[in-house]
Amino acid sequence: MSAEIICVGTELLLGEILNSNAQFLAQQLALLGIPHYYQSVVGDNPARLQQVMAIAAARSQVLIFTGGLGPTPDDLTTETIADFFGVPLLERADVLRDITEKYAAHDRIMTANNHKQALIPQGADLLPNRTGTAPGMIWQPRPQLLILTFPGVPSEMQTMWHETAVPYLRRQGFGQETIYSRTLRFWGITESALAEKVAPFFELSNPTVAPYAGNGEVRLRVSSKAASQSVAMEAIAPVVEQLQALGGLDCYGADDDTLAVVVGKLLQAAGDTLAVAESCTGGGLGQQLTSVPGSSHYFWGGVISYDNQVKASLLGVDQGDLAQFGAVSAEVAQQMAAGVRSRLGTTWGLSITGIAGPDGGSETKPVGLVYIGLAGSNVPATSARYLFGSNRSRDAVRWMSVSAALDFLRRTLLEGDR
């Protein structure tokens, strides 16, 4: 028994809104232990929606629709589903009454087109919408096929899912198992190199291990299907432990951890403080650090030294070195880190200088070249060179620079260099 998610709305196809409904439903299906192998997005077109339905109904037993339940002419989900199965629509007086009362509660008059939302296929049960005006339905139009429809508004859909859909699915025998996952996060190792290290784990059937990567980070998702979350967690635990050991310092965290969160915990545990100096990232490093609640305990501030005059006057970078080595160099990165640490009086100074592109590169210093500088209270300033590639976007280079800087500091803190 597998489920399929079908999201209806031309605005999704155009990229005008993010399809968060599919993500939510996928996560919820996993919690119920209901496998799902397909997702579809289709515009507000009856013919194309019926084509999608024909394919979905032939391969999946639970079809979950979101979107297209409103009062406007392009809201066609309910009538298209009814037409597909050759079933008439019936007006529900209780739905009309509910819509009327909700409009009255907001001192508004219900318009005639809202009657459309009270039409439900003959034989279908109502899926109430407590917070909005468009109800959904729960319908079994033929044996071994269950249909659930939800409005596209995420808050309404999620409330309806938790309050009505989940209890109904459990009564039908779903939710006897759960799929529980943990995600290990890696920085400083490529996907191919990590895959080679952990190759035998990809052969496991339960738990399973799967890799995915993006913008310099690699992740391993470890999943288990079991009778309960606690049993699944027990099955996953030894696999997670072995993968972390194989990953070593490259494994920086798990699940919702970010490099900024991990670095913050390390700084706070050591009683250390941090200041940053940024050039090509323009404040991105400071933004990541301050996105963590409580970061004021260890992060004191920073300098966006975009122009060389700022590097020299505020951070004390030597004008001669700027002229000889250029702003994007190991020498300047080190002096930026030492300068901001000295000026702000922190334990650590962390700096970024590089060429984010798309212009400004040369044969010797191509787009994507970045230097990270680090200075500590008891150690001389050091730096690391990174080449993120001229084929990456400006935003990608900046993001990877911030992540690399945080990782450079993380590794230093873990290795005990003070």
Summary of the structure (lengths in Angstrom):
residues: 418
radius of gyration: 27.6
end to end distance: 56.7
largest distance: 82.8
contacts: 1390
relative contact order: 0.08
helix: 44%
strand: 25%
